[in-house]
Amino acid sequence: MLRGVNKMYKVSTIVLVVIIVVIICVIPRVWPSTQSFCPDGWIGFQKNCYYFSKQEEDWNSSKHQCFTQHADLTVIDTKEEMNFLRQQKCIHDLWIGLEMTENQSGKWVNGRIFNKRFDVRGNGKCAYLSDDGVATARCYTERKWICRKEKLLHKPF
């Protein structure tokens, strides 16, 4: 009687292992993943794609350059995003999508109010990412810039 129970246990275990292998190997191929992509020349981080320009423009022209690529000058939502951008920026100061007012309040290019999650140095109107964090300057100063847009759900052509 005990041999029959052991044999049944072994068969049940084998069937269970086969089912688990099928689930792990076959199911992902049947249901496509929600993988997302960035266009060539853009860098992905979390749910966004970032473009670090190679040329320099003033803040408004930089904003327009992003717009032509269906993007905005970057908005910085989290500490992790700030750390990522600072790691990627190399030695150049880069325009970001923040405009400041006299009393250190500001507005992002997407319309949201700046929540003072980080300090902004300087008395200018247009913000840029520097080695020391975020600072402001006159908007006509030429700098490189960072565009941001959401990742695509399909690979671009």
N, CA, C and O of each residue as an XYZ file, in Angstrom:
628
protein
N       0.817     -1.195      0.000
C       0.000      0.000      0.000
C       0.862      1.261      0.000
O       0.552      2.239     -0.680
N       1.946      1.222      0.772
C       2.833      2.372      0.865
C       3.525      2.646     -0.463
O       3.767      3.802     -0.808
N       3.849      1.578     -1.221
C       4.477      1.747     -2.539
C       3.532      2.469     -3.483
O       3.977      3.306     -4.268
N       2.273      2.178     -3.430
C       1.281      2.826     -4.290
C       1.163      4.312     -4.001
O       1.012      5.120     -4.918
N       1.233      4.672     -2.725
C       1.166      6.085     -2.331
C       2.412      6.813     -2.813
O       2.311      7.926     -3.328
N       3.594      6.203     -2.655
C       4.840      6.822     -3.108
C       4.840      7.010     -4.621
O       5.277      8.043     -5.127
N       4.344      6.001     -5.339
C       4.288      6.098     -6.794
C       3.343      7.226     -7.209
O       3.652      7.991     -8.123
N       2.194      7.330     -6.539
C       1.217      8.377     -6.832
C       1.826      9.758     -6.538
O       1.609     10.712     -7.285
N       2.590      9.848     -5.440
C       3.245     11.100     -5.061
C       4.263     11.517     -6.124
O       4.334     12.692     -6.485
N       5.052     10.560     -6.627
C       6.047     10.850     -7.659
C       5.378     11.306     -8.949
O       5.833     12.263     -9.576
N       4.316     10.642     -9.348
C       3.600     11.020    -10.574
C       3.007     12.421    -10.421
O       3.093     13.234    -11.341
N       2.413     12.701     -9.280
C       1.831     14.030     -9.032
C       2.906     15.112     -9.078
O       2.683     16.189     -9.630
N       4.053     14.829     -8.506
C       5.162     15.784     -8.502
C       5.643     16.051     -9.923
O       5.884     17.203    -10.285
N       5.785     15.016    -10.724
C       6.230     15.172    -12.114
C       5.218     15.993    -12.901
O       5.601     16.893    -13.648
N       3.942     15.698    -12.747
C       2.895     16.454    -13.446
C       2.943     17.921    -13.031
O       2.833     18.806    -13.880
N       3.105     18.188    -11.751
C       3.175     19.563    -11.256
C       4.384     20.298    -11.835
O       4.269     21.462    -12.219
N       5.529     19.638    -11.903
C       6.738     20.248    -12.476
C       6.518     20.561    -13.953
O       6.903     21.636    -14.414
N       5.912     19.651    -14.699
C       5.629     19.883    -16.122
C       4.705     21.088    -16.286
O       4.935     21.919    -17.164
N       3.686     21.196    -15.473
C       2.759     22.338    -15.548
C       3.496     23.645    -15.276
O       3.286     24.633    -15.981
N       4.346     23.659    -14.273
C       5.111     24.876    -13.944
C       6.036     25.254    -15.097
O       6.134     26.430    -15.444
N       6.712     24.279    -15.693
C       7.599     24.555    -16.831
C       6.802     25.133    -17.996
O       7.248     26.089    -18.630
N       5.651     24.580    -18.284
C       4.804     25.091    -19.367
C       4.402     26.534    -19.077
O       4.459     27.384    -19.965
N       4.002     26.809    -17.856
C       3.598     28.178    -17.494
C       4.763     29.142    -17.672
O       4.591     30.229    -18.225
N       5.930     28.757    -17.215
C       7.092     29.647    -17.290
C       7.578     29.833    -18.726
O       7.977     30.937    -19.097
N       7.552     28.789    -19.531
C       8.128     28.851    -20.878
C       7.148     29.256    -21.971
O       7.541     29.947    -22.911
N       5.915     28.858    -21.879
C       4.962     29.070    -22.966
C       4.143     30.342    -22.792
O       3.970     31.091    -23.753
N       3.643     30.601    -21.609
C       2.747     31.739    -21.381
C       3.374     33.066    -21.829
O       2.695     33.842    -22.502
N       4.633     33.363    -21.489
C       5.195     34.646    -21.935
C       5.204     34.823    -23.453
O       5.145     35.953    -23.938
N       5.276     33.732    -24.207
C       5.274     33.835    -25.669
C       3.875     34.062    -26.209
O       3.707     34.674    -27.264
N       2.883     33.581    -25.503
C       1.499     33.742    -25.945
C       1.034     35.177    -25.704
O       0.422     35.788    -26.580
N       1.319     35.708    -24.531
C       0.957     37.083    -24.202
C       2.194     37.951    -24.343
O       3.147     37.785    -23.582
N       2.201     38.877    -25.300
C       3.381     39.718    -25.479
C       3.618     40.587    -24.249
O       2.679     41.003    -23.570
N       4.872     40.845    -23.982
C       5.205     41.684    -22.835
C       4.857     43.135    -23.148
O       4.655     43.512    -24.302
N       4.794     43.924    -22.106
C       4.529     45.346    -22.294
C       5.863     46.087    -22.348
O       6.048     47.117    -21.700
N       6.776     45.543    -23.129
C       8.084     46.164    -23.280
C       7.916     47.505    -23.974
O       7.081     47.653    -24.867
N       8.706     48.471    -23.561
C       8.625     49.786    -24.180
C       9.994     50.169    -24.727
O      11.015     49.604    -24.334
N       9.997     51.133    -25.635
C      11.205     51.468    -26.381
C      11.443     52.973    -26.406
O      10.529     53.770    -26.195
N      12.679     53.334    -26.665
C      13.060     54.722    -26.910
C      13.577     54.823    -28.342
O      14.140     53.863    -28.869
N      13.388     55.982    -28.973
C      13.942     56.171    -30.322
C      15.470     56.084    -30.295
O      16.090     56.254    -29.245
N      16.063     55.819    -31.446
C      17.524     55.797    -31.544
C      18.084     57.135    -31.076
O      17.544     58.193    -31.400
N      19.159     57.079    -30.318
C      19.803     58.290    -29.829
C      19.230     58.801    -28.515
O      19.740     59.768    -27.949
N      18.175     58.158    -28.029
C      17.562     58.527    -26.750
C      17.951     57.479    -25.718
O      18.238     56.333    -26.065
N      17.959     57.875    -24.445
C      18.319     56.971    -23.355
C      17.087     56.741    -22.488
O      16.414     57.693    -22.091
N      16.795     55.482    -22.198
C      15.638     55.150    -21.376
C      15.973     55.104    -19.898
O      17.028     54.611    -19.500
N      15.063     55.625    -19.095
C      15.156     55.510    -17.639
C      13.742     55.475    -17.090
O      12.951     56.390    -17.319
N      13.434     54.415    -16.365
C      12.090     54.191    -15.836
C      11.084     54.275    -16.978
O      11.218     53.520    -17.940
N      10.089     55.148    -16.924
C       9.051     55.156    -17.959
C       9.298     56.197    -19.049
O       8.449     56.394    -19.918
N      10.447     56.859    -19.013
C      10.719     57.947    -19.949
C      11.953     57.703    -20.808
O      12.805     56.869    -20.502
N      12.013     58.469    -21.901
C      13.175     58.515    -22.784
C      13.751     59.928    -22.709
O      13.012     60.905    -22.595
N      15.070     60.021    -22.775
C      15.754     61.311    -22.657
C      16.693     61.500    -23.841
O      17.381     60.576    -24.274
N      16.697     62.730    -24.348
C      17.612     63.093    -25.426
C      18.531     64.189    -24.906
O      18.061     65.235    -24.460
N      19.829     63.956    -24.961
C      20.828     64.927    -24.539
C      21.403     65.549    -25.805
O      22.079     64.877    -26.585
N      21.134     66.830    -26.004
C      21.519     67.479    -27.267
C      23.032     67.558    -27.412
O      23.779     67.516    -26.435
N      23.453     67.672    -28.662
C      24.871     67.828    -28.964
C      25.206     69.276    -29.309
O      26.352     69.703    -29.169
N      24.209     70.025    -29.758
C      24.427     71.432    -30.069
C      23.871     72.309    -28.947
O      23.224     71.814    -28.025
N      24.126     73.605    -29.035
C      23.657     74.557    -28.026
C      22.641     75.508    -28.632
O      22.747     75.893    -29.797
N      21.658     75.879    -27.830
C      20.627     76.851    -28.218
C      20.237     77.628    -26.965
O      20.584     77.236    -25.850
N      19.511     78.736    -27.155
C      18.941     79.415    -25.994
C      17.782     78.577    -25.459
O      17.400     77.582    -26.075
N      17.214     78.977    -24.304
C      16.189     78.153    -23.648
C      14.957     77.967    -24.531
O      14.464     76.847    -24.666
N      14.446     79.051    -25.138
C      13.243     78.943    -25.972
C      13.475     78.085    -27.214
O      12.607     77.300    -27.596
N      14.632     78.229    -27.839
C      14.944     77.392    -29.004
C      15.102     75.932    -28.595
O      14.701     75.031    -29.331
N      15.681     75.699    -27.429
C      15.812     74.334    -26.912
C      14.436     73.723    -26.678
O      14.193     72.563    -27.010
N      13.553     74.509    -26.109
C      12.172     74.056    -25.876
C      11.510     73.695    -27.203
O      10.809     72.687    -27.299
N      11.734     74.517    -28.221
C      11.166     74.252    -29.547
C      11.765     72.981    -30.165
O      11.052     72.185    -30.775
N      13.072     72.802    -30.001
C      13.724     71.595    -30.531
C      13.094     70.335    -29.926
O      12.875     69.350    -30.630
N      12.809     70.368    -28.638
C      12.142     69.218    -27.999
C      10.745     69.032    -28.577
O      10.330     67.908    -28.861
N      10.025     70.131    -28.750
C       8.660     70.075    -29.285
C       8.641     69.407    -30.660
O       7.730     68.635    -30.960
N       9.639     69.699    -31.497
C       9.681     69.102    -32.838
C       9.892     67.588    -32.783
O       9.646     66.886    -33.764
N      10.348     67.089    -31.634
C      10.544     65.645    -31.459
C       9.446     65.042    -30.570
O       9.613     63.967    -29.996
N       8.324     65.759    -30.473
C       7.176     65.314    -29.664
C       7.587     65.078    -28.215
O       7.199     64.087    -27.596
N       8.382     66.010    -27.687
C       8.895     65.915    -26.320
C       8.865     67.306    -25.689
O       8.490     68.284    -26.336
N       9.259     67.379    -24.442
C       9.397     68.649    -23.718
C      10.801     68.731    -23.152
O      11.468     67.712    -22.973
N      11.254     69.962    -22.866
C      12.436     70.074    -22.031
C      12.133     69.277    -20.769
O      11.003     69.296    -20.281
N      13.114     68.588    -20.244
C      12.831     67.634    -19.174
C      12.256     68.271    -17.916
O      12.652     69.359    -17.499
N      11.320     67.559    -17.340
C      10.764     67.856    -16.024
C      11.414     66.846    -15.091
O      11.610     65.692    -15.472
N      11.747     67.259    -13.883
C      12.390     66.349    -12.928
C      11.395     66.047    -11.816
O      11.114     66.897    -10.971
N      10.867     64.830    -11.827
C       9.804     64.442    -10.894
C      10.300     63.815     -9.595
O       9.657     63.951     -8.554
N      11.436     63.131     -9.651
C      11.883     62.374     -8.479
C      13.378     62.565     -8.238
O      14.113     63.027     -9.111
N      13.801     62.201     -7.044
C      15.219     62.236     -6.693
C      16.002     61.263     -7.577
O      17.127     61.555     -7.984
N      15.398     60.101     -7.874
C      16.059     59.104     -8.726
C      16.281     59.653    -10.134
O      17.327     59.430    -10.743
N      15.280     60.373    -10.637
C      15.409     60.978    -11.963
C      16.517     62.032    -11.957
O      17.313     62.106    -12.893
N      16.565     62.842    -10.904
C      17.626     63.849    -10.777
C      18.991     63.171    -10.775
O      19.901     63.619    -11.472
N      19.145     62.109    -10.013
C      20.428     61.391     -9.964
C      20.797     60.822    -11.328
O      21.951     60.915    -11.748
N      19.829     60.236    -12.020
C      20.066     59.703    -13.365
C      20.550     60.810    -14.305
O      21.543     60.634    -15.011
N      19.858     61.939    -14.317
C      20.216     63.036    -15.221
C      21.605     63.581    -14.904
O      22.373     63.894    -15.814
N      21.922     63.692    -13.637
C      23.245     64.203    -13.259
C      24.348     63.230    -13.671
O      25.444     63.656    -14.036
N      24.067     61.935    -13.616
C      25.056     60.940    -14.051
C      25.273     61.000    -15.555
O      26.385     60.765    -16.028
N      24.235     61.310    -16.306
C      24.290     61.298    -17.769
C      24.842     62.586    -18.368
O      25.307     62.579    -19.508
N      24.803     63.676    -17.636
C      25.033     64.988    -18.234
C      26.474     65.285    -18.643
O      26.690     66.250    -19.377
N      27.437     64.539    -18.225
C      28.852     64.798    -18.534
C      29.271     66.138    -17.962
O      28.936     66.457    -16.822
N      29.999     66.924    -18.740
C      30.562     68.169    -18.207
C      29.735     69.401    -18.556
O      30.049     70.498    -18.093
N      28.697     69.247    -19.353
C      27.953     70.402    -19.845
C      26.777     70.754    -18.941
O      26.161     69.887    -18.323
N      26.482     72.058    -18.883
C      25.242     72.509    -18.261
C      24.136     72.327    -19.288
O      24.332     72.615    -20.468
N      22.977     71.852    -18.850
C      21.891     71.495    -19.772
C      20.585     72.163    -19.364
O      20.172     72.087    -18.207
N      19.932     72.824    -20.336
C      18.627     73.419    -20.072
C      17.632     72.336    -19.663
O      17.626     71.238    -20.219
N      16.792     72.662    -18.686
C      15.670     71.807    -18.302
C      14.394     72.637    -18.412
O      14.459     73.848    -18.623
N      13.257     72.007    -18.275
C      11.976     72.666    -18.522
C      11.371     73.373    -17.332
O      10.198     73.164    -17.024
N      12.143     74.204    -16.657
C      11.656     74.933    -15.487
C      11.900     76.421    -15.672
O      13.015     76.846    -15.973
N      10.840     77.213    -15.490
C      10.945     78.676    -15.513
C      10.665     79.195    -14.115
O       9.693     78.790    -13.478
N      11.515     80.090    -13.638
C      11.402     80.613    -12.279
C      10.854     82.040    -12.284
O      10.931     82.750    -13.287
N      10.298     82.441    -11.136
C       9.865     83.822    -10.924
C      10.719     84.416     -9.812
O      11.571     83.734     -9.242
N      10.487     85.685     -9.509
C      11.331     86.402     -8.546
C      11.375     85.749     -7.164
O      12.431     85.748     -6.532
N      10.285     85.203     -6.685
C      10.227     84.686     -5.312
C      10.571     83.199     -5.209
O      10.098     82.515     -4.301
N      11.381     82.702     -6.124
C      11.837     81.309     -6.150
C      10.709     80.301     -6.343
O      10.879     79.114     -6.064
N       9.556     80.772     -6.821
C       8.548     79.808     -7.248
C       8.766     79.614     -8.742
O       9.423     80.431     -9.386
N       8.234     78.573     -9.277
C       8.468     78.309    -10.686
C       7.395     77.419    -11.265
O       6.504     76.939    -10.565
N       7.507     77.212    -12.575
C       6.532     76.403    -13.294
C       7.276     75.554    -14.318
O       8.150     76.040    -15.037
N       6.907     74.269    -14.369
C       7.472     73.367    -15.359
C       6.791     73.588    -16.707
O       5.684     74.122    -16.769
N       7.454     73.176    -17.779
C       6.890     73.354    -19.120
C       5.610     72.552    -19.330
O       4.845     72.855    -20.246
N       5.361     71.549    -18.514
C       4.117     70.777    -18.633
C       2.966     71.409    -17.844
O       1.882     70.833    -17.752
N       3.210     72.605    -17.272
C       2.160     73.342    -16.572
C       2.121     73.145    -15.072
O       1.426     73.885    -14.376
N       2.845     72.171    -14.555
C       2.836     71.937    -13.109
C       3.677     72.976    -12.375
O       4.681     73.468    -12.889
N       3.239     73.294    -11.166
C       3.966     74.234    -10.318
C       5.187     73.522     -9.732
O       5.104     72.363     -9.325
N       6.310     74.221     -9.693
C       7.539     73.695     -9.094
C       7.318     73.542     -7.590
O       6.949     74.501     -6.913
N       7.543     72.345     -7.074
C       7.246     72.055     -5.667
C       8.446     72.218     -4.739
O       8.387     71.811     -3.578
N       9.514     72.797     -5.225
C      10.727     73.052     -4.434
C      11.309     71.770     -3.830
O      11.818     71.775     -2.709
N      11.225     70.688     -4.582
C      11.785     69.400     -4.155
C      13.312     69.478     -4.075
O      13.946     68.677     -3.389
N      13.887     70.440     -4.774
C      15.331     70.665     -4.726
C      15.580     72.164     -4.813
O      14.727     72.922     -5.274
N      16.758     72.578     -4.364
C      17.123     73.993     -4.396
C      17.469     74.419     -5.813
O      17.972     73.633     -6.616
N      17.186     75.688     -6.099
C      17.551     76.288     -7.383
C      18.396     77.520     -7.074
O      17.948     78.431     -6.377
N      19.618     77.542     -7.598
C      20.520     78.671     -7.380
C      20.374     79.695     -8.499
O      20.016     79.342     -9.622
N      20.646     80.944     -8.203
C      20.684     81.987     -9.212
C      19.429     82.833     -9.247
O      18.422     82.527     -8.610
N      19.524     83.920    -10.020
C      18.419     84.874    -10.130
C      17.839     84.938    -11.532
O      17.033     85.823    -11.822
N      18.228     84.029    -12.401
C      17.708     84.029    -13.762
C      16.306     83.458    -13.826
O      15.744     83.028    -12.818
N      15.753     83.461    -15.025
C      14.393     82.956    -15.221
C      14.382     81.494    -15.677
O      13.469     80.747    -15.326
N      15.376     81.085    -16.448
C      15.372     79.752    -17.055
C      16.364     78.834    -16.342
O      17.492     79.227    -16.045
N      15.922     77.611    -16.073
C      16.714     76.688    -15.258
C      17.540     75.729    -16.108
O      17.155     75.347    -17.213
N      18.674     75.361    -15.558
C      19.540     74.372    -16.191
C      20.133     73.458    -15.125
O      20.217     73.818    -13.951
N      20.536     72.286    -15.555
C      21.173     71.309    -14.679
C      22.677     71.512    -14.764
O      23.262     71.446    -15.845
N      23.295     71.759    -13.619
C      24.743     71.972    -13.571
C      25.383     70.862    -12.741
O      24.696     69.955    -12.272
N      26.689     70.938    -12.563
C      27.383     69.949    -11.739
C      26.908     69.984    -10.291
O      26.946     68.969     -9.596
N      26.463     71.150     -9.842
C      26.057     71.335     -8.444
C      24.560     71.211     -8.219
O      24.089     71.482     -7.115
N      23.799     70.813     -9.225
C      22.344     70.738     -9.090
C      21.675     71.617    -10.126
O      22.108     71.670    -11.277
N      20.619     72.309     -9.720
C      19.867     73.159    -10.644
C      20.177     74.618    -10.349
O      20.231     75.038     -9.193
N      20.377     75.377    -11.411
C      20.639     76.807    -11.308
C      19.830     77.513    -12.394
O      19.242     76.867    -13.261
N      19.808     78.840    -12.339
C      19.101     79.614    -13.357
C      20.052     80.591    -14.028
O      21.097     80.954    -13.488
N      19.654     81.002    -15.219
C      20.434     81.963    -15.989
C      19.479     82.733    -16.885
O      18.287     82.436    -16.949
N      20.019     83.721    -17.570
C      19.218     84.434    -18.566
C      18.878     83.454    -19.683
O      19.706     82.639    -20.090
N      17.666     83.548    -20.158
C      17.147     82.562    -21.117
C      17.848     82.609    -22.470
O      17.794     81.632    -23.217
N      18.503     83.718    -22.804
C      19.164     83.819    -24.105
C      20.554     83.180    -24.113
O      21.183     83.086    -25.167
N      21.034     82.744    -22.958
C      22.316     82.042    -22.898
C      22.199     80.727    -23.667
O      21.195     80.025    -23.549
N      23.213     80.397    -24.447
C      23.168     79.145    -25.210
C      23.791     78.005    -24.407
O      24.898     78.111    -23.880
N      23.041     76.921    -24.337
C      23.477     75.708    -23.642
C      22.940     74.493    -24.389
O      22.074     74.611    -25.256
N      23.456     73.351    -24.046
C      22.839     72.105    -24.509
C      21.578     71.904    -23.681
O      21.341     72.647    -22.729
N      20.763     70.908    -24.031
C      19.495     70.711    -23.329
C      19.149     69.236    -23.234
O      19.779     68.389    -23.866
N      18.122     68.945    -22.420
C      17.611     67.574    -22.264
C      16.124     67.574    -22.602
O      15.345     68.324    -22.012
N      15.737     66.729    -23.553
C      14.314     66.509    -23.861
C      13.860     65.233    -23.155
O      14.655     64.328    -22.901
N      12.572     65.182    -22.846
C      11.996     63.985    -22.215
C      10.644     63.682    -22.839
O       9.843     64.581    -23.096
N      10.406     62.394    -23.078
C       9.075     61.937    -23.483
C       8.878     60.523    -22.972
O       9.836     59.834    -22.622
N       7.623     60.102    -22.935
C       7.328     58.755    -22.451
C       7.840     57.714    -23.435
O       7.894     57.951    -24.642
N       8.215     56.558    -22.900
C       8.651     55.457    -23.755
C       7.513     55.033    -24.671
O       6.337     55.175    -24.336
N       7.884     54.511    -25.830
C       6.914     54.033    -26.812
C       6.564     52.580    -26.525
O       7.397     51.827    -26.020
N       5.344     52.187    -26.843
C       4.926     50.802    -26.631
C       5.309     49.896    -27.789
O       5.148     48.678    -27.705
N       5.817     50.483    -28.876
C       6.293     49.677    -30.005
C       7.588     50.285    -30.497
O       7.842     51.473    -30.297
N       8.393     49.484    -31.132
C       9.681     49.960    -31.631
C       9.449     50.911    -32.798
O       8.729     50.573    -33.737
N      10.061     52.113    -32.749
C       9.892     53.057    -33.859
C      10.562     52.534    -35.125
O      11.510     51.752    -35.062
N      10.062     52.973    -36.265
C      10.607     52.526    -37.558
C      11.921     53.181    -37.855
O      12.519     52.920    -38.900
